[in-house]
Amino acid sequence: MRSWGSVGHYIQGPGVLANVRRYADRFGSDHLFLVDSFVQGLLAPVLYAGYEDGAYQTVLFEGEISHRSIEEVSARIGSADVIIAVGGGKVIDVAKMIASERCIALIVCPTIASTDAPTSAMSILYSDEGEMNEIVIHRANPDLVLVDTKVISAAPRRFLVAGIGDALSTYYEGLSNERMGHANYVWCDTEQGRTTLAGRAIARACADTLFRDGLAALVACDAKAPTPAFENVVEANVLLSGIGFENVGLLHSSCCRQRDHRHPRGRTRDARRARGVRHAVSAHRRGLSR
């Protein structure tokens, strides 16, 4: 059985965050922003520019992505029909949990391009001490991922580098996953689907883009200028890798097997990032990337 999952809509470009209300109005009329204090202080004038009437709510989130913290955030949310998550992976995963539980629309606005989490139908939960507890598979991916490359280019270079390392693993781990006969991540809590032709093509396009434009994108990042190469790499880090990993799977295990793992928060991501770079560069040198 082949299976496919993907984000509903994706919009990327410099300054697109200023139009968040126009996009959110497509999904509902009662908008809730979920942000952390740093992002709110940095982006409040942009986020709320379209809300002259004050018709929005804001809830701040700080801490680990645990069941307790999610319950605390949910208790502070009123009758919103659209959640707009702005920030990094913690805020995004909490918003996915709440949107899924309430069956309401979700817009994700990442402020860094360091992971492929924004587009996926997945949240990773931790204990209050930062130990990985479980992977939750949601019924649907976010309705919209809105990537403002002016914001992304202003972030420190190390975040883009981390995203490139993470995304480089997608194609090569997908190849290994397919050869080993493992399922992909599409509703993998109940299904055992395999990748589609589209999934393979997107994962391959991700690797090709990073090898072609990666260095030029880092130069653009240093200059804080979203050039075409920078735009391509951001798309690869967020969209291509996000759709790619969910549809081709990862090396060693399916998501359901990963539920049993208990690793400190940062170690899992760092190990995958290093493994991705190692696999990709090694394969590229051996001529396997063509």
Disulfide bonds with the S-S distance in Angstrom:
Cys188-Cys255 1.41
